[in-house]
Amino acid sequence: MSKDHPAPRRSQARGGTLQGGRIPARGLLFDNDGVLVDSDAAVVTSWSRWAVEHDLDPTGVLAVVHGRRAADTVADLVTGPRRAEAAALIDRYELEDAGTVPAVAGAADLLASLPQDVWAVVTSGTPALATARLRAAGLPLPGAMVTGHDVRTGKPDPEGYLLGARLLGLRPEDTVVLEDAPAGIAAGRAAGARVVGVGERAVGTGADVVVRDLTGLRWDDGVLTVAAGSVLPDG
């Protein structure tokens, strides 16, 4: 892997202004849910069931779960001695529904093209859930993975992405973060990385560029190429 590619120039593409092109990227840090695997339907099923059992409005719960550790969401919604039991229950429900999760379009081809030491997964999920969803989607497991269990503070704190870059032996500014949720995009930006938003949820979040899915992305020798035709209007 070449060490000669310059760090990204911040003035070129903050706030979703990049319209496709070549982004210096010695390493790629992928969120899992919504980026590599399409877990939205499974999340709706699991969290709606959990919300009803805790006398909460499923719509309100679903509005705050994306991109965050389940334990952090539970801590915001459940108080007192029931909290630990509630966290264990959503972990169980999500694992039960993990087998239904497909890959995001383009994820399999992109990952298959990457050397193992170039990419890592940084997810808010548990190790068991992340592994189960990747396997269900038919995607390879990364050589380096940061989960919600590996950090003291979840997204939008940058700790996970800082650790992910360190596991690849890189500075955060030499990596590109791929994220779908506002909390994760904020975490990537706070870490000092360039951020590619994936999907409609990323529109208007301050990502450097937002793409429909991963089909328009290619990595080669320290450069991530984003096809202009895959870019979504940012707001």
C-alpha positions, 0 to 999 in steps of 0.5 A: 500500500502506497504511503505517498498519497496526501491527506485530504484537503479540508477546503475541498469538500465539507458539507456535502459539496463534493460531486464525485471524484477521487478522495485520498484514502489510505484506509476505509472505516465502514459503519455496518448497519445501513452501510454494509448491511441493510438492517432497517427492516430488522431494526424496525421489527426488533425495536418495535417489539421491544418498545411495545413491551416497555409501553413506549411509542415505537415511532418515537423509539425508532426515531432515535436508534440509528447509529447509536449503541443499543445500550445508550438508547435504552439508557435514555428510555428506561430508568432504574433497575429495569435498564439492564434487563431492557438492554439484554432484551433488545440484544436478544431480539436483534440477534433473533432478527439478524438472519433476515439482513441483506447486503447493501448494493455494491458492498460485496463487490467493494469489499472483495476488491479491498486488501484485508489491511485497508479496511475495518468496521466501526459499529455501534452494535455488539460483536455478536450482532455485527458478525451475525448480520455480516454473515447473513448478508454474505459479506466477509468479516473484517480483519479489524472491527471496533464494536460498541463494547470496545469504546467508553463513549458511543457515536457521535463521540469519535472514539470508535473511529479513532480506534479504527484508524489506529487498528489500521496503523493510520492517522484518522485524517488518512482514512475515509469514514462511510456512514449512514446516520447523523451520529456516525457522520458527526463521529467521523468528522470529529475524528478528523476523517473525510466522511462519505454518507450512504443513503437518504438518511445521510443527506443534510448531515455535513458529510463530504459527499452522499451516495445512494449506495456502494455501487459507485465506489472503487478503491485502488492504491490509496484513492477512493473513487466516487462515481458522479452518477451515484451522488445524491443531492445534499439537501 
